[in-house]
Amino acid sequence: MDNQTLHKMKKVKKEQVSACQHPASEGYFGDEIDLFDIVMVIWRQKWFCATLISAFVLLAILYVVVATPLYVITCQVRPGITRYDDRGNPVRTLTPVDIKTYFGKRQNWFGVLDTLGQAEKLNVASTIKRGSSIVDVSLYWPNPDSGVKLLRRFLEYVGGDSFEKINKEIQLFRKQVEQAIDKVSQEKKHIDIERKRLAHKIKKANRKLLILNTELRTLKENKKLTSELINKLEKQYLDVNKNAIALLHYRNTIHKAKSKDVLSFLVYLNIVQQNISYITRLENRIADLEKELNQYDVSVIAKENEIDNVKMNIADLEVQRDKELPMKKKALENRIVTLKAKLDAIRPIEVLTPPRSSRKPVKPKKKVIFTLATFAGFFVAIFLAFVKDFWERNKQR
């Protein structure tokens, strides 16, 4: 301290002695105590203040050392889907407040806690942001790994239909979805049976097509042979007709001759009659063959139409087997996947983010504790310093 400060301190001391000797004058805690008086009190009690502040800091250090460090395990959940309405929209029976209340009740954790000791140190906080359906869950636990397992086990326990008020609703809807899955699975099996049936029909149609093609070839061959036979008979007809005309002409020549050879005339006449009879038979035969040829044409056309119909039928069956049935089967498989997804989604609580632990302990908060201990020690020390100083001065008086 400099000389000026010592001088002021001596002056204050004299005034205080004067105040003690003259009680009628202003006391120690009069109305005109200035900042310098306060500083002087603190200075006189500096070791007392330092000791008290140190005691508070030491207590804070002792608490931080003794206190069990806690990690925070967090996750986000929201009301789960309990069923779907007729339009396929999800229905959530629970509210975020229901979930927050459920997590906050200690007895709801007994089913996943190993011992009662764990129940006593359980510290769970749940918060809901304004206007949000998401619940932020925080579990404070000494061991981060076991804390994550504990919270995960509790979420599974909740997901196992722990809410009694919606248990019936969930079980009923699960049963309905499972029945729908069984029905679609049966339809899928029927598609496999239908595919085998179509394959059998295609095989049968191919056999029929093979027979029809064979019959068509036979008809065409018979038509060709008949046509060739008609051509042959027509040529023969022309030859016989030409020969008959020549014989008839020669017969007429003999008949007109002056000297008739009756025997030759009769022979030629017989030959002509035979040719005419043969020509008639040829004409009838050709006519019959032409009718038969026409019938072959009709049969070939009918057979070709029948073959085309069988081919079209085979094509339709192949389209059903190779395109329509696979598409229907794929649609049923997608339906089953959708129903199973709905079945998996049915739970009281939906976990948005899985449990995860903080890297470092969040409690006790060392910096906050040390800061509060220092400030509390300082203010308590100041107060007690004034009390102590006042008590000492009154004792001297």
C-alpha positions in Angstrom: 0.0 0.0 0.0 1.1 3.6 -0.6 1.3 6.4 2.0 -1.9 7.9 0.9 -3.9 4.7 1.4 -2.3 4.3 4.9 -3.2 7.8 5.7 -6.8 7.2 4.8 -7.0 4.0 6.8 -5.6 5.8 9.9 -8.2 8.6 9.4 -11.0 6.0 9.1 -9.8 4.3 12.3 -9.8 7.6 14.2 -13.4 8.3 13.0 -14.5 4.9 14.1 -12.9 5.3 17.6 -14.6 8.7 17.7 -17.9 7.1 16.8 -17.5 4.6 19.6 -16.8 7.3 22.1 -19.7 9.5 20.9 -22.7 7.2 20.5 -25.0 10.0 19.6 -23.1 10.6 16.4 -23.5 8.4 13.2 -22.9 4.7 13.9 -20.9 2.2 12.0 -23.8 1.3 9.7 -25.0 4.8 9.2 -26.6 6.2 6.1 -23.4 7.6 4.7 -21.2 4.5 4.5 -19.3 4.9 1.2 -17.7 2.4 -1.1 -14.4 2.9 0.5 -15.8 1.7 3.9 -17.1 -1.5 2.3 -13.7 -2.1 0.6 -12.0 -1.6 3.9 -14.2 -4.1 5.7 -13.5 -6.7 3.0 -9.8 -5.9 3.2 -9.8 -6.4 6.9 -11.6 -9.8 6.5 -9.7 -10.8 3.4 -8.4 -14.0 4.9 -11.8 -15.0 6.3 -13.3 -14.4 2.8 -10.6 -16.3 1.1 -11.0 -19.2 3.5 -14.8 -19.3 3.0 -14.6 -19.1 -0.8 -11.9 -21.9 -0.7 -14.2 -24.0 1.4 -17.0 -23.7 -1.1 -14.7 -24.5 -4.0 -13.3 -27.5 -2.1 -16.9 -28.7 -1.4 -17.6 -28.4 -5.1 -14.5 -30.3 -6.0 -15.4 -33.0 -3.5 -18.9 -33.3 -5.0 -17.5 -33.5 -8.5 -15.1 -36.2 -7.4 -17.7 -38.2 -5.4 -20.6 -37.8 -7.8 -21.2 -40.6 -10.4 -20.7 -39.3 -13.9 -23.8 -39.6 -16.0 -24.1 -40.0 -19.8 -27.2 -39.0 -21.7 -28.7 -41.5 -24.0 -31.2 -39.9 -26.4 -33.7 -41.0 -29.0 -36.7 -39.6 -30.8 -40.1 -41.3 -30.9 -43.6 -40.4 -32.0 -47.0 -42.0 -31.8 -47.0 -45.2 -33.8 -49.5 -46.5 -36.3 -52.1 -48.7 -34.6 -54.2 -49.4 -37.7 -55.1 -48.2 -41.2 -58.5 -46.8 -42.3 -60.5 -47.9 -45.3 -58.6 -45.6 -47.6 -55.2 -46.9 -46.4 -54.3 -43.9 -44.3 -52.4 -44.6 -41.1 -54.3 -44.0 -37.8 -52.3 -43.1 -34.7 -54.3 -43.6 -31.5 -51.8 -42.3 -29.0 -50.7 -38.7 -28.6 -47.3 -37.3 -27.9 -48.5 -36.4 -24.4 -49.4 -40.1 -23.8 -45.9 -41.1 -24.7 -44.3 -38.5 -22.6 -46.4 -39.5 -19.6 -45.6 -43.2 -20.2 -41.8 -42.6 -20.3 -42.0 -40.5 -17.2 -43.6 -43.2 -15.0 -40.9 -45.1 -13.1 -43.0 -48.2 -12.7 -43.2 -48.7 -16.5 -39.5 -49.3 -16.5 -39.6 -52.2 -14.0 -40.1 -54.7 -16.8 -36.7 -53.9 -18.3 -34.6 -53.0 -15.2 -32.5 -55.8 -13.7 -32.6 -54.6 -10.1 -34.4 -52.2 -7.8 -31.1 -50.3 -7.5 -31.3 -49.4 -11.1 -34.8 -48.2 -10.7 -33.6 -45.8 -7.9 -31.0 -44.2 -10.1 -33.3 -44.0 -13.1 -33.4 -40.5 -14.5 -35.6 -40.0 -17.6 -36.6 -36.7 -19.2 -39.1 -36.4 -22.1 -39.8 -33.2 -24.0 -42.2 -32.2 -26.8 -41.4 -29.3 -29.1 -44.3 -26.9 -29.6 -46.4 -27.9 -32.6 -44.5 -31.1 -33.0 -45.6 -34.8 -32.6 -42.0 -35.9 -31.9 -41.0 -36.7 -28.3 -37.3 -36.3 -27.4 -36.4 -38.9 -24.8 -33.2 -38.5 -22.6 -32.0 -41.2 -20.3 -29.2 -40.3 -17.8 -27.1 -43.4 -17.1 -23.6 -44.1 -15.6 -22.6 -46.5 -18.3 -23.2 -45.4 -21.9 -23.3 -48.9 -23.4 -25.6 -50.4 -20.8 -27.7 -47.2 -21.0 -28.1 -47.6 -24.8 -29.1 -51.3 -24.3 -31.6 -50.3 -21.5 -33.3 -47.7 -23.6 -33.4 -50.0 -26.7 -34.9 -52.8 -24.5 -37.5 -50.4 -23.2 -38.4 -49.3 -26.7 -38.8 -52.9 -27.7 -40.9 -53.5 -24.6 -43.1 -50.6 -25.5 -43.2 -51.9 -29.1 -44.5 -55.1 -27.8 -48.0 -53.6 -27.2 -47.5 -52.5 -23.6 -50.3 -49.9 -23.8 -53.3 -51.8 -22.7 -55.8 -49.3 -24.1 -54.7 -50.0 -27.7 -53.7 -53.6 -27.3 -57.0 -55.0 -28.6 -57.1 -52.6 -31.5 -53.6 -53.6 -32.5 -54.2 -57.3 -32.1 -57.5 -57.1 -34.1 -55.8 -55.2 -37.0 -52.8 -57.5 -37.0 -55.2 -60.5 -37.4 -57.0 -58.7 -40.3 -53.7 -58.0 -42.0 -52.5 -61.6 -41.5 -55.7 -62.9 -42.9 -55.3 -60.6 -45.9 -51.7 -61.9 -46.4 -52.9 -65.5 -46.3 -55.6 -64.7 -48.9 -53.1 -63.0 -51.2 -50.6 -65.9 -50.7 -53.4 -68.4 -51.7 -54.0 -66.3 -54.8 -50.3 -66.4 -55.6 -50.3 -70.2 -55.2 -53.3 -70.3 -57.5 -51.3 -68.4 -60.1 -48.6 -71.1 -60.1 -51.4 -73.7 -60.6 -52.9 -71.6 -63.4 -49.5 -71.4 -65.0 -49.1 -75.2 -65.0 -52.7 -75.5 -66.4 -51.9 -73.0 -69.2 -48.6 -74.9 -70.0 -50.7 -78.1 -70.3 -53.2 -76.4 -72.6 -50.4 -75.0 -74.7 -48.8 -78.4 -75.0 -52.1 -79.9 -75.9 -52.8 -77.1 -78.5 -49.3 -77.7 -80.0 -50.1 -81.4 -80.4 -53.4 -80.5 -82.1 -51.5 -78.0 -84.3 -49.1 -80.7 -85.3 -52.0 -83.0 -86.2 -53.8 -80.2 -88.2 -50.6 -79.5 -90.1 -50.2 -83.1 -91.0 -53.8 -83.3 -92.1 -53.3 -80.1 -94.1 -50.3 -81.6 -95.8 -52.3 -84.7 -96.6 -55.2 -82.7 -98.1 -52.8 -80.7 -100.2 -51.1 -83.8 -101.4 -54.5 -85.4 -102.2 -55.6 -82.2 -103.9 -52.4 -82.3 -106.0 -52.9 -85.9 -106.9 -56.5 -85.3 -107.8 -55.5 -82.3 -109.9 -52.9 -84.4 -111.7 -55.4 -87.2 -112.2 -57.9 -84.7 -113.7 -55.3 -83.4 -116.1 -54.4 -86.9 -117.1 -58.0 -87.9 -117.6 -58.7 -84.7 -119.5 -55.8 -85.4 -121.8 -57.1 -88.9 -122.3 -60.5 -87.6 -122.9 -59.2 -85.3 -125.6 -57.3 -88.2 -127.2 -60.3 -90.6 -127.1 -62.6 -87.9 -128.3 -60.3 -87.1 -131.2 -60.0 -90.7 -132.1 -63.8 -91.2 -131.9 -64.3 -88.2 -134.2 -61.8 -89.7 -136.7 -63.5 -93.1 -136.5 -66.9 -91.5 -136.9 -65.7 -89.6 -139.9 -64.2 -92.8 -141.4 -67.4 -94.7 -140.7 -69.4 -92.0 -142.5 -67.0 -92.3 -145.4 -67.5 -96.1 -145.6 -71.3 -95.6 -145.3 -71.3 -93.2 -148.3 -69.1 -95.4 -150.5 -70.7 -97.3 -153.4 -69.1 -100.5 -152.6 -69.8 -101.0 -148.9 -67.6 -103.1 -146.7 -70.3 -104.1 -144.2 -67.9 -105.9 -141.9 -65.5 -102.9 -141.7 -68.5 -100.6 -141.2 -69.8 -102.7 -138.3 -66.4 -102.9 -136.7 -65.9 -99.2 -136.9 -69.4 -98.6 -135.7 -68.7 -100.7 -132.6 -65.4 -99.0 -131.9 -67.1 -95.6 -132.2 -69.8 -96.6 -129.8 -67.2 -97.9 -127.4 -65.3 -94.7 -127.6 -68.4 -92.7 -127.0 -69.2 -94.8 -123.9 -65.7 -94.4 -122.7 -65.8 -90.7 -123.2 -69.0 -90.5 -121.2 -67.3 -92.4 -118.4 -64.3 -90.1 -118.6 -66.6 -87.1 -118.4 -68.4 -88.5 -115.4 -65.1 -89.3 -113.7 -63.6 -85.9 -114.4 -66.8 -84.3 -113.0 -66.5 -86.4 -109.9 -62.8 -85.6 -109.5 -63.5 -81.8 -110.0 -66.1 -82.0 -107.2 -63.6 -83.8 -105.1 -61.0 -81.2 -105.9 -63.4 -78.4 -104.9 -64.1 -80.3 -101.7 -60.3 -80.5 -101.1 -60.1 -76.7 -101.6 -62.9 -76.1 -99.1 -61.2 -78.6 -96.7 -57.8 -76.9 -97.1 -59.3 -73.5 -96.4 -61.2 -74.8 -93.4 -58.1 -76.6 -92.1 -55.9 -73.5 -92.6 -58.5 -71.4 -90.7 -58.5 -74.0 -87.9 -54.7 -73.9 -87.8 -54.8 -70.1 -87.6 -57.3 -70.3 -84.7 -55.2 -72.8 -82.9 -52.1 -70.6 -83.4 -54.0 -67.6 -82.1 -55.2 -69.7 -79.1 -51.6 -70.8 -78.4 -50.4 -67.2 -78.7 -53.1 -66.0 -76.2 -52.2 -68.8 -73.8 -48.5 -67.9 -74.1 -49.3 -64.2 -73.4 -51.3 -65.3 -70.3 -48.5 -67.6 -69.2 -45.5 -65.4 -70.0 -46.9 -61.9 -69.4 -50.3 -61.6 -67.7 -49.6 -64.2 -65.0 -46.1 -62.9 -64.1 -47.6 -59.4 -63.9 -50.4 -60.6 -61.7 -48.0 -62.5 -59.6 -45.7 -59.5 -59.2 -48.7 -57.4 -58.2 -49.7 -59.9 -55.6 -46.1 -60.1 -54.3 -46.1 -56.3 -54.0 -49.4 -56.5 -52.2 -47.9 -59.0 -49.8 -44.8 -56.7 -49.2 -47.2 -53.8 -48.6 -49.2 -55.8 -46.1 -46.1 -57.0 -44.3 -44.8 -53.4 -44.2 -48.1 -52.4 -42.6 -47.9 -55.3 -40.2 -44.3 -54.3 -39.2 -45.4 -50.6 -38.9 -48.1 -51.4 -36.4 -46.8 -50.5 -33.0 -47.8 -48.1 -30.2 -44.6 -46.0 -30.6 -42.5 -45.4 -33.7 -38.8 -44.9 -33.1 -37.4 -42.2 -35.4 -33.8 -42.1 -34.2 -32.4 -45.1 -32.3 -30.8 -44.7 -28.9 -27.3 -43.2 -28.9 -25.0 -42.0 -26.1 -23.1 -38.9 -25.6 -19.3 -39.2 -25.9 -18.6 -37.5 -22.6 -20.5 -37.4 -19.3 -23.0 -34.6 -19.1 -23.4 -34.7 -15.3 -22.1 -33.4 -13.0 -21.5 -30.2 -14.9 -18.1 -29.3 -13.6 -17.8 -25.8 -15.0 -21.2 -24.8 -13.8 -20.7 -26.3 -10.3 -17.3 -24.6 -9.9 -18.7 -21.2 -11.1 -21.7 -21.4 -8.8 -19.6 -22.5 -5.9 -17.2 -19.6 -6.4 -20.0 -17.0 -6.7 -21.9 -18.5 -3.7 -18.8 -18.6 -1.6 -18.0 -15.0 -2.6 -21.4 -13.6 -1.7 -21.6 -15.7 1.5 -18.1 -14.6 2.5 -19.0 -10.9 1.9 -22.1 -11.2 4.0 -20.4 -13.1 6.8 -17.4 -10.7 6.6 -19.6 -7.7 7.4 -21.3 -9.7 10.2 -18.0 -10.7 11.6 -16.6 -7.2 11.4 -19.6 -5.7 13.0 -19.5 -8.3 15.8 -15.9 -7.7 16.5 -16.4 -3.9 16.7 -19.3 -4.2 19.0 -17.3 -6.6 21.1 -14.5 -4.0 21.4 -17.1 -1.4 22.4 
